Structures are given as C-alpha cells and as structure tokens.
C-alpha cells in the first residue's frame, strides 16, 4: 500500500492513515487493524506510518512489577508504589529485619521487570469487585490497578475465632445491638431487608444467627458471595460491602441451603408415607421417634420407666417454635410471604436428596478410612 500522496481514482482509500488499496478486501482488513484505530484517536496530531506504529507498539509492552519480600506481582508502577506504602508490607519489613534475613532477600526495592505478552496476562478474577483484594493496599490508596488475589501461605490455618463472632442479638450488617434475638431480626428485616430463608422450618434461630455472625465477624466473609479465599480486611469493610452491594441476604437454593442443614427441619414437608418417618435406632437399647422422643428397651426398665414424656430437647424445640412464630408474624407484618405450595415441597425434596447423597459420601469415606472389608470366610477375618 503506497503511502504519501493519495490517488482517489480507485475510490478505496483511508484518509486517516493516508493509504490506497487495490481492492475492497484489503480496505476492510485495514479498518480492523490496530494501526487504523490508533490513527483515529490522533485527531489533533499527524498520523503515523505502519512502520512507526510497529516500533512504538513494541516499546509499550506491559511490564510486571514484582515484590520479592511479599511474593506479589503488580501490573503498574503506581500499584507497586501503593503496595510499598501499605501496612502489610511494613509488617513484612519488620519481620524480615527481626529475623536477620540476608541482604539479598531483604532488598525489596529492587523490582524485577519482566516483559510479558498481552496474551499471557490473565486476570485472576472475572467480573468481581476490586474490594475483595484491597487488604494488601493501604486504606487511603485510591489506585486499584494491578491488585492480585492473596492466596496466603501453605502453613496458614483457616479457622474462625469464636471470640470475634457477632452475637445473635447484634446486627450482621451494622453491629447494632438489640435486647433480644427477635428485635434483632426485626431490625435487620426493616433496615437491611434481611430475612432468614424458610424461617417456618428453622428449628434453631440462635444457632443460625451465631453461624452467620461467625462468618461475618470472624471470617470477614460476605453472606451472598462468600469465598474462603476472598476475605475482607476487616469486619467494617465486609459490612460496608454487603450494604453497598445489597448483599444483605443468604443464598437459598437447595445446594446452598445444605450448608445450614443443622438449623432446619423439613420433615413436615415430606410425604406421609416415607421411609424417613420410621423410628431411628440410636443404639441397640433405644429408639428415636420422628417427634424427637427417645424410647428405651424393656431390659432397662429398672433404670427408667417406659413412658414417653417430653424431653428437654422437645421442650427446647417447643420454645423454638414459639420464637419462630413470633418472627414469622413480624415478617408477615412488613410484607413477607415466605415459601409454600409445590415449590416448598420441591425444595424440601431437593434438600433431603442432597442430604442423602452427603450421607452416602460420608459412609463411603468412613469405610475407606477404616479399611472395612467384607469377610471371605477365612479364619483370620
């Protein structure tokens, strides 16, 4: 394609790049090129030739900045400078100085620059907010370019500190303390739009709130997009994220509700004739009825009488039912409808099916761990 003076006799020209084409195919291919797009952006500057564009493009390859001490890489110098001013990096510097690390490992200001092709640079997060990974950058930092996921070290142990858990009488989203659990649920429903999923089947409201408070208070995890790898730097940051992103709710799909199966009982939605309604054999001398009462064997009559009376667990369940009814009434007063009809039955069946699969997997794992096997009739087995 000749450059310089244009010959419009063919009618196939590009004024921005000042080139002439022999046919329409070459012209259409040129319009898709980066060279043409670059010249279109130079509205008030003179267009450059294709050779100059290739030379300039080679000098603008992306450079990866790397911190040796923290073992982290950054996509720009601004992000790297912000990391050097962060509190986390300062802590690593103090630890390195106290442990007398050799000088070749302590020189964190020497940056390793590696030229990487654009095709090899892959983002570690797809369509996720940058707030997930700002815990390694100072709080007053505004440049989020180049943040990467903190995968932690191999010896780091993930556990939840019970002392940091948000109490069941405190709000999960603003840490407002109420006098009772019911008042706390009423506050969260009115102020934050939070509703416990399937509240009519929840048998342990305080336990459910304690578990959620453990995730938010100790784990710094969002209730809706919680991930053990992506944690927030503090409880305030986690709560602010849930309020700003309208994540003040819990996932209530069948697969997600399996996480909270210890706090729910969907047996009321099961069909009347079901194998699960049979009494459960706790051991060789007792049976647990579907109502929760425990019946002992006649051989143990001398120790306790065979009269099925409400146990302490049943009394606690009754008190829990009263609390559930009060919370349901509060929810209905502000427009909550809940789940009912075929949808509720289908969800109960899905959760029961998931629990059965989970139980089978645990049994299979236990058999493999304990090396149980079927006897072949040998004397030593």
PEVENPE-V60751 format. One record per backbone hydrogen bond with DSSP energy under -0.5 kcal/mol. CO is the residue of the C=O (numbers start at 1). NH is the residue of the N-H. Records with the same first field share a line. If there is no record, write none. Layout:
CO: NH / NH
This chain:
2: 20
3: 5
6: 8
7: 10
11: 13
12: 21
14: 18 / 19
18: 4
19: 14
23: 27
24: 28
25: 29
26: 30
27: 31
28: 32
29: 32
30: 33
33: 37
34: 38
35: 39
36: 40
37: 41
38: 42
39: 42
41: 43
49: 53
50: 54
51: 55
52: 56
53: 57
54: 58
55: 59
56: 60
57: 60
58: 61
62: 116
63: 65
64: 114
65: 74
66: 68 / 112
67: 71 / 72
72: 67
74: 65
76: 80
77: 81
78: 82
79: 83
80: 84
81: 85
82: 138
83: 86
86: 90
87: 91
88: 92
89: 93
90: 94
91: 95
92: 96
93: 97
94: 98
95: 99
96: 101
97: 100
102: 105 / 106
103: 107
106: 108
109: 111
111: 113
112: 114
114: 64 / 116
117: 120 / 121
118: 121
120: 122
125: 127
129: 132
130: 133
131: 134
133: 136
134: 137
138: 141
142: 144
144: 147
149: 151
153: 156
157: 159
160: 162
161: 164
162: 165
167: 170
169: 178
171: 175
176: 171
180: 184
181: 185
182: 186
183: 187
184: 188
185: 189
186: 190
187: 191 / 192
188: 192 / 194
196: 199
198: 201
199: 202
201: 203 / 265
204: 208
205: 209
206: 210
207: 211
208: 212
209: 213
210: 214
211: 215
212: 216
213: 166 / 217
214: 218 / 219
215: 221
216: 220
220: 232
223: 251
229: 231
230: 227
234: 238
235: 239
236: 240
237: 241
238: 242
239: 243
240: 244
241: 245
242: 247
243: 246
247: 249
253: 257
254: 258
256: 259
257: 260
258: 261
260: 263
261: 264
263: 203 / 204
266: 269
267: 270
272: 274
274: 277
275: 278
280: 282 / 288
283: 286
285: 297
286: 282 / 283
287: 289 / 295
288: 280
289: 292
293: 289
295: 287
297: 300
298: 301
300: 303 / 304
305: 307
307: 309
311: 315
312: 316
313: 317
314: 318
315: 319
316: 320
317: 321
318: 322
319: 323
320: 324
321: 325
322: 326
323: 327
324: 328
325: 329
326: 330
327: 331
328: 332
329: 333
330: 334
331: 334 / 336
332: 335
340: 343
341: 344 / 345
342: 346
343: 347
344: 348
345: 349
346: 350
347: 351
348: 352
349: 353
350: 354
351: 355
352: 356
353: 357
354: 358
355: 359
356: 360
357: 361
358: 362
359: 363
360: 364
361: 365
362: 366
363: 367
364: 368
365: 369
366: 370
367: 371 / 372
378: 381
